[in-house]
Amino acid sequence: MKISKHYLLIFALLLISFKGFSQDNPKEEKLDSIVIASSRIDLPFKENSRTIKVITASEIKQSAVTNVADLLQQVAGVDIRRRGVTGMQADLYIRGGSFDQTLILIDGIKVEDPQTGHHTMNMALPIEVIERIEIIKGPAARVFGQNAFTGAINIVTKTNADNANAIGFQVGSYGQEHINGTIGKDFGNTSVMAHASINSSDGYRYNTDFLNQNYFFKSSLNQNKFPINVIGYFTERKFGANGFYASPAAINQYEETQSSLVGLTSKFKTKTLTIKPRLYWKRNQDMYVYIRQNPAIYRNLHVSNKVGGEINMSYKSSLGTTGFGVDIAKVNLSSNNLGNRDRFMSTLFLEHRFAFANNKLDITPGVAVTYFSDFKFHAFPGIDLGYQVNDDLKLYANAGYTYRIPTYTDLYYSDPTTLGNENLDPEEALTGEIGVKYNKGNFSSAIAVFNRTSNNIIDYVKANENDLWQATNIQDINALGIEVNVSYRYKMKDFNQNLDFGYTYLNEDLENLEGLFSRYSINSLKHHVTATYRSQFFKNLRQSIVYKFAERTNGETYNVIDVMAALDLKSFEISIIGNNIFNTEYTETNLVPMPKGNVLVGVKYMF
């Protein structure tokens, strides 16, 4: 699949139309100054009593990746199981769990998919429009509601439209062609930004070709008084899915997905009261065929819509800060396999942050109470504790109940080998962690020990080999782990040098299924090491090296090294990205072999 010439013409016209705008490179952001946008109570990064990792704009720029799926793979404790290049199809896991148990947000808007968690990463935005990514690990249900079972990831879009203007083109291995253009303008009280990108490849093996289109729009109105932010996103993916699902022997599978989001947010703030209203509409369409050359043999078509609104508030008083909110949403699904379904959801959030001992000790209890039209009421409390020993050292702990309601695939899916179960119960877990953070100058570090006891975990099981796989609440899992992160920033010859290291150990104790066959055996990252060195030794040349080591619970181990180098020539940037440069043979999921050395050469013009 090649990018047609008329797409190139469109980008050229955009470039000509907006030439004259100015572009600056992103400045190094200090974590202390970043307010975590996904929190109901606004807190600087340093004051949070949770395990949070922030990927900044400058880190994204030097990340040796072209997409969010590959970027998140550089974070210890985040397991992105990809099928092929550029994250065309990828599943998201945090600290073990399953691909249905992590929530994605865009500017605080929850965009989970009711059909299946396989579509979670479809909503990951192009990196060209991302300001930063907030990764919240551990119990998050009392903050975000359902599906934040093992954690949540909030993608924050760019706010400085003037710094977004660029057009780029990349070519590389497996016939890859990537073209993207971003334009933006700040008019003082109003700003506008738009992005379009098309990515294609002939495939790194039989039937893995793809064509991916992304379109993004953001406008901020009335910024100086009562700001209104409007975002719109549409992505379409068409790809050969050789062995992606079903059996690795199913080499002729094919899939087309469309995901879109329209969101409207605002923020009203006084000295003591902050109000954040949101309205949104999220749509997903999934067309899957078992034999690409003959769709009539087996074809599924699912269309889901989620329309929702929420209002979050915080109030400061002499007793501390109270956060409360209401989230209401309606979900509809139309499917030739799963049937026509609808669900009404409403969640009430309440939390309060107490501060004692001259603000050294913070205690934040909270609860989320949710009503589902098909699963009734559920309440999930939690608490965060923190103690600021001094300006550089903080101790913290948190605990909470989390939950996930079954997807419609879990409940109603059927094919010649698989049967859903409409009597499934929600998955539940009690999760806790204790940790310590140290930040001084250019050095920061954190260590956390966590434990998650999960009940009613959904698996597909059968008693005999010839039986159908059936979804069942059969598993109880205890996950115990430790996580270490270290970051050091220094200068050499006036150039910034950054070194990041992360390690996660995870042990998941799975209850014996006593003679039953299990389709989804646990295969988490038992040992996970990530290390990134971003360096610059000459004025116009910068480079990065990314190292990843993984040992899964099935005993498989692999080492992967990615590299990036970029030459800055005034308004032009010439780059080369190499992934898996030593041709490691490995798989991340479903026995799908990952591509060997993958090289992309690109040119970007910033205007």
N, C-alpha and C positions, 0 to 999 in steps of 0.2 A: 504494500500500500504506500503510494507516494503522495506527497503534498502537492496538490494541483497548482498550476501557475496563477490562477485567479486569486488564491489565498495570498500569494506573495505580493500581488498587485494591491490587494486591500491594505496590507501592512505598509507598503511603500507610500500609499496615499495618506495613511494616518501619520506617517513620519513627516511628510511634506506639510501637512495641514498644521502640525503642532510644532514644527521646527522653530526655535527661538526660546523655548522654555529652557530653564537651567536645571542641571542635575548635580547633586552633591553626593559623595559617598556617605553611607551611614556612619555616624559616630559611635564610638565604643560606649555602650550603655552601662551604667552602674546599677547593679541589682538593688542597692539600697533605695534608689529613687523610683523603682518600678512598683506601682500599685497593682496587686493581683486583681485583674478585671473580672475574674470569674467568681469572686467572693461577694456575698450579700453585704457583709461589713467590709468596707474598703480598708485594706491594711497594706502597708509597705511589705515587700518581700521579707525583710529582716524580722518583722514582728509576727509573722505567721508561725503557728505551732503545729505545722503539718510538714510532710515531706513533699516539697515542691521543687521542680526543676524548670528553669526558664531558659529557652533557647532564644537568644537575642538576634536582632537584625544583622549585626556584624558577624555573628557566628554562622548564620544562615548563608551569608555572602561567601564565606570561606569553608563551606561544608563539604565540598566535593560531591554534591548531589544535584539532581534536577527536580526532585519531587519530595513531598512530605513523608511518604513511606520510607524511602531510603534515609531521610534525615532522622527520623525517630529511631532507626536502627542503631544510631550512634549514642543512644542513651541506655545506660545499664538499667536492667529491670523492665525495659520495654521490649517486648518480643514481637517483631513484625515478621510474619511468615508470608513471604512473597512467592508468587508464581510468575517468574520471568523478570524482564527488565522494566524499569521506570515505574514500578509499583502498579502495573496495569490491573492486577488482582492481588490483593493482600489482606491478611487478617491481623487484627490488633489484639494483643494480650498485654496486661500489666501484672507483673508478679504472679505469673501462672494464670490459672483460671481458664476461661474459654473465650472465643472470639465474640460471644454475645454479651460479655460482662464488662466492657469498657465503654464509657460514654464519650462522644465527640460533641463539642460545642463550637460554634462560630460566633465570635463577639458575644459570647454568653448565651446564644440561642441553641437549645438542645436539638440535635438532628439525628437521633437514633432512628433505625429503620425497623418497623414492626414486622416486616416479612422475615428478615434474617440478618444476623450480624455480619455475614459475608459482604454486605453493602456498606458497612460502616466507613471504610476508607474511601468510598466513592466521593464523599463530601469534603475530603482533604483539598484545600484550595491550592492553586498554583503558588509556588514559593515567591514569585515576583510581587504578590500583593500582601504578603504576610509581614507584619511588624515584629511579632514574637509568638512563641508557642509556650503555653503554661501547662505543665504536666503535673497533675495532682495524684499522688499515689496513696493507696490505702482507702479506708472507709469514707465514702463520699455521698451516701444516700441522704443524710440529713441536710446536705447543702444543695444537691442537685436532683434528688429524687431517684426514681427507678433507673436501672441499668448502670449506675455508677457503682458497680459491685466491687471491682478491684481498683477503680480509679477513674479519672476523667482527664480529657485533654481539651483545652480551650485554645482555639486558633484566633489570634487577635490581628485584625487587618490594619493596614497602614493608615495613618492619620495625616501625614504630610504629603499631600497630593503632588506638590512641586518636585519632590524627590523621587517620583515614581517613573518618570519619562524615560523609556528605553525601548529599543527593538533589538532582537537577537535571533541568531540562526545557528543551529548545531547539526552536524552530520557525524555519523559514527558507525560502529559495528552493527551487523545484522540489518543493514539498510536503514538505519535510523535517521530520521529527519525531524528536527524540532524547530518550530518557529514561534516566536512570541512577541507581542507588542503591548506596552502599557503606556497610557497617556494620563496626565492629570494636571489640574490647575487649581490653585488656591486664589480665590477672589476676595479674600479678607473675611467676610462673614459667611461665605459659602465656598465649598470645594467640591470638585468632581474628579473621579478617577474611573478609568475603564481599562479592561485587559482582555486580550484574546490570544489563544495559543492553540496550535495544532501539532500533535505528536504522532508519528507513524513509524512502523518498522515492518520489514519482511518476515521477522521472527527469527529467533535464535535456534529453533529446531522446527520440525514439521508442525504445521497448524498452531503456531504461536504468533502470527502476524497481528497487528493491531492498528487502529486509527482512533485517536483520542482528541476531542475538541473541548475547549474550556472557554467560557465567557463570563466575565465578572464586571460588576458595576457598583460603585459606591458614591453616594453624594451626602454631604453634610451641610445642613441648612441652619441658618440662624444661630451660628456657633457662639456668638457673644452673649446671648440671653437665654433662650430656651432651645437648646440644640435638638435637631431632628436628624437622625442618621438613617439612610435608606441603603440597603444592600440587595443585590440580585446576583444569583449565580446559576449557571447552567453548565452541565458537563455531560458529554455523550461518549461512551466507550464501546467499541466494536472489536472483538478479539477472538482469535482461535484459542480454545481452552483444552489443549492436549493433556489429558490426565488431571485436569484441575480439580474435578470433583469425582464422584463415583469411583471407579477403579482406574489405576494408572494405565490399564489396557484400553480405556475409553479414549482413543486418540483423536476422534473426530468431533468432539464436543465444540460448541460455539455459543457465544453469549453477546448480547447487546444490552447495555444499561443506559438509562437517562436519569440524572438526578438534578433537582433544581431547588432553589431556596429564594424566597423573597422575605425580607425582614425590615421592620420599622422599629427603631429604638430611640429613646430620649433619656434625658437626665435633668432633674430639677433639684437644686441644692440650696439650702439656707445654712445658717450657722450650726443648726442642730439637726436638721432633717434632710435626708437624701431620698429621692424617689426615682426609680428606674423602671419605666414601663416598656414592654416589648409586645409586638404583634408579629406573627410569622406564618408562612405557608411553606411546607416542605413536601416535595413530590418525588417519588421514585418509580421508575418503570424498568422491569427486568424481563427480557426475552431470552430463554434458554432452549437450545435444541441439542438432542443427543447425537444426531448424525448431521453434520453441517451440510453435506451434499444432498440430504433428503429429510427436511424438517418434518415431513408428515409422519415419520416413524414415531417421534416423541418430541413434543414441543410444549413448553410452559410459558405463559404470559401473565405477569403479575403487575398490577398498578396500585400503589399505595399513596394516600394523601394524609398529611397531618396539618391541621390548622389550629393554632393556639395563641394564647395571650397570657402574659404574666406581668405582675407588678411586684417589684422588690423595694423594700424601704428599710432605712436604718435611722435610728433616733438616738442622739447623744444626750445623756443626762448626768446628774451627779452620781448615779449608780452604775454608769458605764454606757455601753452602746448596745441597743436592742435592734436586732435584725428580724424582719418578718416579711412574708411574701405569699402570694397566691399564684398558682400556675394551673390554667385550665386548657385542655386540648381535646380535639375530636379527631379520631383516626378512622379512615375508611380503606378497605382493601377490596379490589376486584381481581379475581384470578380464576383461570380455567381449571386449576388444580386445588387451590386452597378455598375456593368459594368466595362469596361476597360477605365481608365481615365489617363490623364497625365497633368502635370502643370509645367511651367517654372517660376522660381521666381528669381528676382535680387533686391538687396537692397544696396543703397548707404548711408553710415553713415558719419556725420560730426559734430564735437563738438569742442569747445575751452574753456579751463579753464583759466580765468583771475584771477590774485591775486593782491590785493590792500592793503594799510594800513599795510605795513610790513608783508604781507601774512596772516593777520588776516581775511580779507574778500576775499572769493572766489565766483566767478560767472561763471557758466558753461552752456551756451546755446548750443543747438544741435538740429539736425533734422535727421530723417530717411525717405528716399524716396524709396518706394517699387513699383516694377512692377510685376504683376501677369498676366500670359497669359490669365486667365479667369476672372480676376477682375480689370485689367488695373492698372493705377497709383494711389498711395495714399501717402500723405506726413504727417508725424507726428512729430511736433516740441515739444520741452520741455526745461526746464531750472532748474538748481540746484543753490541754494544760501546757503552760509554758513558764519558764523561769529564766529571766535575763540575769545571768551571773555577773556580767560586766558588759561593756560596750561591744565586746568581740565574741563572747561565749553565751550560748543559749541552750538550755535543756528543755525538752518538750516530750509530750506523750499525748496520744489520742486513742479513742476507742469508740466503736459504734456498730450498730446493726446495719447491714446492707441487704439489698434484695434485687431480684430480676424476675419479671414476669415472663412466661414462655413466649417465644415468637410465634407467629402464625404458622411458620414451617414446623416448629415443634408440635403444635396442636393439631394441624390438619393435613400435613403433606402426605401424599401417597404415590408410590410408583411400584413397579413389579417386585421390588425388593424391600421397600420401606413403608412403614405405617406410622402416622402421627398418633397423638393421644390427647383428645380434648378434655380429659380429666386430670391433666397435669396441674401440680401446685407450683407456686412461685419458688424459686431458689432463694435461700436465706443464708446469711453468714454473720458471725460475730468476729470483728477484726480489731486488733489493737497493735500499737507500736510505741516504742520509746526511742528517743534519739537525742543527738547533740549536734549543734551547728557551731562552727567557728569561722568568723570572717574578720580578717584584719588586713587592711591595705589591699595588696594585690593577691593575697592568698585566702582561699576559702575551702572549707571541708565540712563534711557531714557524714554521720554514721547512724544507721537506724536498724533496730531489730523488730521484726513484725511477725504476727501470727494471725492466721485466718482459719476459723473453724466453720466449714460450709455444710449445709444440710439440704436435702432434697435436690441435689444436683441432677440435672437431666442428662441421661445417656441413652443411646440406642442399643438395646440388648436383645438377645434371643437365647432360648434354651438348647436348640438343636441347629445344626448347620443349615438345614433346609427350611427353617422357619424364616418369617419376615423379621427384619429389624424393626423394633417398636420403641418409640420414645417413652421413657419411664423415669420417675423420680426414684432412682435406685442408689445413688452414690452419696456418701459422706466423705469429705476430704478435709484433712488438716494440713495447712501450708505454713511452714516455719522458715524464716529466712533472715538474712542480714544484707545490708546494702551500704556501700562506702562510695563517696564521691569526693574528689579532690580537684581543685582548680588553682592554677598559678599563672599570673600574668606579670611579665617583666619587659624591660626594654633592652635592645641591643642596637647600638649605633642609632639611637633615636627611633627605632622601629619597634612596633608592638610584637611581642611573642606570647603565645597562649598555649598552655598545656592543660588538658583535661583528662582525668582518669576516673573510671567507674567500675565497680565490681558488685555483682549480686550473687548470693548463694541462696538457692531455694530447694527445700525438701518437701515434697507433697506426699503425704501418707494417705493412700487410697484404700478405702474399705474393700475387703475381699468380696467379689461378686458371687462366690460360691457356685461355681460351675456354669455360670452364664457367660456367653460370648459378649464382648464389648466392642462397639465400633470405634468409639472415641477414647482410646487409651491415653492416659496422661503422658505427654511428651514435652514437658516444659523445659526451659533453660535452667538446668541445675547449677551450672557455673556460667556466668556471663561477664566478660571483660570487655570494656571499651576504652580506647585511648586515642586522643586527637591532639595533634601538634600543628598549630597554625603559626606560620613564621613568615618573616620578611627580612631579607638581608640587603636588598638593593631598593632604590627609590621606587621603581615602577614594577617590580616583580614580587609576587607573594605566592605562597604555596602552603599546602596542607597535606598531612598524612593521617589516615584513619585506620586504626587496627581494631579488629573485632575477633574475639575468641568465644566459642560456644561449646558447651557440653550439655547434651540433652539427656533426659532421664532414661532414654533407651540405650545410652552408651555412646551414641554418635558424637564425634568432636570435629571441629573444623576451625581454621584460621583464615581470615579474609583481610586483605589490605587494599584500601582505596587511596588514590592520590589526586591532587588537583594543583595546577599551576595557572596563574593568570598574569598577563602582561598588560599594564595600564598605559595607554598612549593618549593622553588628554581625554577626548570624548569617547575613545574606543577602548574596548577590552577584548583581548584575544586569550582564550582559555582552552585548556585541555583537561579532561576528567578521565581517569582510569579506574574502573571498578574491577575488583578481584584480579589484580594484575599478575598474580602468581598462579592463575588457572586452577584454583582449588575446586575439587569435585565434591559437591555436597548438595543436600536437599534441606529445605526448611519446613515443608509440609506436603503431605499426601504423596510422597515419593516423587515429586516433580523435581527433576534436576535443575539446579540453578545454572545460568550461563557462565561460561568461563570468561576470560578477559574481555571486557567491554569498554571501548574507548569512544569518547565524544570530543570533537573539536568544535569550538564555537567562536563567534564574533558577536559582540554587543556594541551598539551605539547608544550612548546616553546623551540626551539633549534637553 
